Amino acid sequence: MSPETPCPNEYSTFSVIVRKTAISAGLVLLAGGFVFSGVSKLFDFSAATAEMAHHGLPFPALMAAAVIVTQLGGSALLIWPRTSWIGAGLLAGFTAMATLIAHAPWSDAGPIVLPQSVVFLQNAGILGGLLLALAFGARGSIARLIERFRT
């Protein structure tokens, strides 16, 4: 390469734009399913309450309200850069619990096992993405937060 030809590296303007765009798009895509689910439950609260009762959760109406707040609030926190790690942690905890309660393939028998296994594995993938957002979101917020408390 000649000295006049810029060498792309991690600090080039193009790579910064691509990185920021990919992070923003990834967070919006991660949040999208939670927003859709939360809005659906909000507009059909009786179905959301019935779903909580179906899974044997206590106080179904209160649990449905908590799920809606978690899904919508966690999504808003996830897509806001300064709080993305908080939203990621909140939604990761929710996803882990919801997957174990509602989509555990080992607790079902019969023809529904395969679909539940697929949903379980999809949720595991979403959980992985949320854990990455938790670890690296908002410019490594967790590492910076830990460093602030150490000094």
GIDA-V121236 format. One record per pair of residues at least 4 apart in sequence whose ideal C-beta (glycine too) atoms are under 6 Angstrom apart, sorted by the first residue. I is the first residue (numbers start at 0). J is the second residue. D is the distance in whole Angstrom. If there is no record, write none. Layout:
i: <I & I>
j: <J & J>
d: <D & D>
This chain:
i: <0 & 7 & 9 & 21 & 26 & 26 & 26 & 27 & 29 & 30 & 30 & 30 & 30 & 33 & 33 & 33 & 34 & 36 & 37 & 37 & 37 & 40 & 40 & 41 & 47 & 48 & 48 & 48 & 51 & 51 & 51 & 51 & 52 & 54 & 54 & 56 & 58 & 68 & 69 & 69 & 73 & 73 & 73 & 76 & 76 & 76 & 77 & 77 & 77 & 80 & 81 & 82 & 83 & 83 & 83 & 84 & 84 & 84 & 84 & 84 & 87 & 87 & 87 & 87 & 87 & 88 & 90 & 90 & 91 & 91 & 91 & 93 & 94 & 94 & 94 & 94 & 97 & 98 & 98 & 99 & 102 & 102 & 102 & 104 & 104 & 104 & 104 & 107 & 107 & 107 & 111 & 131 & 132 & 135 & 136 & 139 & 140>
j: <4 & 11 & 14 & 25 & 77 & 78 & 83 & 78 & 128 & 34 & 74 & 77 & 78 & 70 & 74 & 90 & 74 & 70 & 67 & 70 & 71 & 47 & 67 & 67 & 63 & 59 & 60 & 63 & 56 & 59 & 62 & 63 & 59 & 100 & 101 & 62 & 62 & 72 & 73 & 93 & 86 & 89 & 90 & 82 & 85 & 86 & 83 & 86 & 87 & 137 & 137 & 86 & 87 & 136 & 137 & 133 & 136 & 137 & 140 & 141 & 91 & 129 & 132 & 133 & 136 & 133 & 94 & 129 & 126 & 129 & 130 & 97 & 98 & 122 & 125 & 126 & 101 & 102 & 122 & 103 & 115 & 118 & 119 & 112 & 115 & 116 & 119 & 111 & 112 & 115 & 115 & 135 & 136 & 139 & 140 & 143 & 144>
d: <5 & 5 & 6 & 6 & 6 & 5 & 6 & 6 & 5 & 6 & 4 & 5 & 5 & 4 & 5 & 6 & 5 & 6 & 5 & 3 & 4 & 4 & 5 & 5 & 4 & 5 & 5 & 5 & 5 & 4 & 4 & 5 & 4 & 6 & 6 & 5 & 6 & 5 & 5 & 5 & 5 & 4 & 4 & 4 & 5 & 3 & 5 & 3 & 6 & 5 & 6 & 6 & 6 & 4 & 5 & 5 & 4 & 5 & 4 & 6 & 6 & 5 & 4 & 4 & 6 & 5 & 6 & 5 & 6 & 4 & 6 & 6 & 6 & 6 & 6 & 5 & 6 & 5 & 4 & 6 & 5 & 5 & 5 & 6 & 4 & 4 & 5 & 5 & 5 & 5 & 6 & 6 & 4 & 6 & 6 & 6 & 6>
